[in-house]
Amino acid sequence: MAAVATWCSIEVAKATTKVVSKATSKASTTSKSNDKNIKQHVVYKLVDGRKQAQYVGRTKDVPRTIARHKANPYRTHLKLRVIRENLNWYEARGWEQYYINFYKTINKRNPMNNQINGLREAYWNRPEFSEYVLFGLKALSPESITYVGK
């Protein structure tokens, strides 16, 4: 939990100093961004026989995603388990990164695992980055309140 809180703190600081207000107004005016607000995405994990998460991803087409992973020789034996559903694109991106960190699935030496982060550094200066951070903060706030006993 501390690593996630640290990651969120760093990202919030970067987002708020550069793009928060600009991104919010820009995202609401484009039709492509409006499509991203439709709650049609899920975040999933691929688990092995011991039920250990080996990969985390996001999709809006679960059957197609299962087929894609079955075609990958490194992931063919893994089972897809939905972690979060009914998410918009921004929420899915934020939750995907959260669970990649939570399950520690980044491992470039093992092709079964995630090879890149869901939110890589190249996205940090993009206008939509603030959307990921804002959705992540909303999602984590109730857990933080419960965690400290309130």
Secondary structure per residue as TSV (DSSP state, phi and psi in degrees):
chain	resnum	aa	ss	phi	psi
A	1	M	-	360.0	-35.9
A	2	A	H	-65.1	-39.0
A	3	A	H	-65.2	-39.5
A	4	V	H	-65.8	-43.5
A	5	A	H	-61.8	-40.5
A	6	T	H	-64.2	-46.1
A	7	W	H	-59.6	-46.7
A	8	C	H	-62.2	-41.1
A	9	S	H	-61.5	-43.7
A	10	I	H	-63.8	-45.6
A	11	E	H	-66.9	-39.9
A	12	V	H	-61.8	-44.1
A	13	A	H	-60.7	-45.6
A	14	K	H	-64.8	-44.5
A	15	A	H	-66.3	-43.2
A	16	T	H	-69.4	-30.5
A	17	T	H	-76.4	-19.4
A	18	K	H	-116.1	-46.5
A	19	V	T	-135.3	0.6
A	20	V	H	-58.2	-58.0
A	21	S	H	-67.3	-40.4
A	22	K	H	-63.9	-42.5
A	23	A	H	-68.0	-39.2
A	24	T	H	-63.1	-44.5
A	25	S	H	-70.1	-38.5
A	26	K	H	-67.1	-42.3
A	27	A	H	-63.2	-32.4
A	28	S	T	-80.8	-8.4
A	29	T	T	-102.5	-10.9
A	30	T	-	-104.7	143.0
A	31	S	H	-67.0	-34.9
A	32	K	H	-61.5	-41.3
A	33	S	H	-65.7	-36.0
A	34	N	H	-63.2	-37.0
A	35	D	H	-61.0	-32.9
A	36	K	H	-71.3	-14.0
A	37	N	T	-89.5	-6.3
A	38	I	S	-72.9	131.4
A	39	K	S	-84.0	82.6
A	40	Q	-	-131.8	5.8
A	41	H	E	-103.7	154.4
A	42	V	E	-128.9	155.5
A	43	V	E	-112.3	135.7
A	44	Y	E	-133.9	164.4
A	45	K	E	-125.8	150.4
A	46	L	E	-103.7	124.6
A	47	V	E	-114.3	150.2
A	48	D	-	-90.3	-172.1
A	49	G	T	-62.0	-23.6
A	50	R	T	-92.4	6.9
A	51	K	-	67.0	24.9
A	52	Q	-	-88.7	131.9
A	53	A	E	-67.9	127.6
A	54	Q	E	-112.2	-19.9
A	55	Y	E	-154.5	144.7
A	56	V	E	-127.6	138.3
A	57	G	E	-150.6	-178.3
A	58	R	E	-137.4	150.9
A	59	T	E	-161.7	163.6
A	60	K	S	-117.3	5.6
A	61	D	-	-137.1	85.5
A	62	V	H	-61.0	-47.9
A	63	P	H	-59.1	-41.2
A	64	R	H	-65.5	-38.1
A	65	T	H	-66.9	-40.7
A	66	I	H	-59.9	-45.8
A	67	A	H	-62.0	-40.4
A	68	R	H	-63.6	-43.0
A	69	H	H	-70.7	-35.0
A	70	K	H	-63.9	-28.6
A	71	A	T	-78.9	-11.7
A	72	N	S	-90.1	115.8
A	73	P	T	-60.3	-22.8
A	74	Y	T	-82.0	-17.9
A	75	R	T	-120.9	2.4
A	76	T	T	-59.3	-29.8
A	77	H	T	-87.5	-5.5
A	78	L	-	-84.5	151.1
A	79	K	E	-108.1	135.4
A	80	L	E	-84.4	129.9
A	81	R	E	-127.6	122.4
A	82	V	E	-72.6	131.6
A	83	I	E	-99.3	-46.0
A	84	R	E	-135.6	142.8
A	85	E	E	-137.0	174.5
A	86	N	E	58.9	46.9
A	87	L	E	-111.3	149.8
A	88	N	-	-83.4	175.6
A	89	W	H	-59.9	-41.8
A	90	Y	H	-66.1	-44.9
A	91	E	H	-62.0	-41.9
A	92	A	H	-62.3	-42.2
A	93	R	H	-62.2	-44.4
A	94	G	H	-64.9	-46.5
A	95	W	H	-66.3	-36.5
A	96	E	H	-58.3	-47.2
A	97	Q	H	-65.1	-39.8
A	98	Y	H	-56.7	-48.9
A	99	Y	H	-73.4	-29.7
A	100	I	H	-59.8	-43.7
A	101	N	H	-68.5	-44.8
A	102	F	H	-60.8	-46.8
A	103	Y	H	-88.6	-4.7
A	104	K	T	54.2	54.6
A	105	T	-	-95.8	1.7
A	106	I	B	-77.0	120.5
A	107	N	-	-161.3	95.9
A	108	K	T	-68.7	-13.9
A	109	R	T	-82.4	-15.3
A	110	N	-	-121.8	106.8
A	111	P	T	-66.0	-9.2
A	112	M	T	-72.4	-29.2
A	113	N	S	-89.1	172.7
A	114	N	B	-61.8	137.7
A	115	Q	S	-99.1	-22.8
A	116	I	S	-137.6	161.9
A	117	N	-	-76.4	154.3
A	118	G	S	-65.7	-35.8
A	119	L	S	-118.3	87.5
A	120	R	-	-82.7	163.1
A	121	E	G	-56.6	-29.5
A	122	A	G	-59.7	-23.3
A	123	Y	G	-87.5	-11.8
A	124	W	T	-63.0	-25.8
A	125	N	T	-100.3	3.9
A	126	R	S	-80.3	149.1
A	127	P	T	-56.6	-38.0
A	128	E	T	-72.7	-10.0
A	129	F	H	-58.3	-38.4
A	130	S	H	-61.8	-31.0
A	131	E	H	-63.6	-43.1
A	132	Y	H	-60.5	-45.4
A	133	V	H	-65.1	-44.6
A	134	L	H	-62.2	-43.8
A	135	F	H	-66.0	-38.1
A	136	G	H	-63.1	-42.3
A	137	L	H	-65.2	-41.5
A	138	K	H	-60.3	-41.8
A	139	A	H	-68.4	-37.5
A	140	L	H	-84.0	-20.9
A	141	S	H	-56.4	-50.1
A	142	P	H	-60.7	-36.9
A	143	E	H	-65.3	-38.9
A	144	S	H	-65.4	-41.1
A	145	I	H	-64.6	-45.3
A	146	T	H	-64.7	-39.9
A	147	Y	H	-60.3	-37.5
A	148	V	T	-89.7	3.9
A	149	G	T	92.2	14.1
A	150	K	-	-90.7	360.0
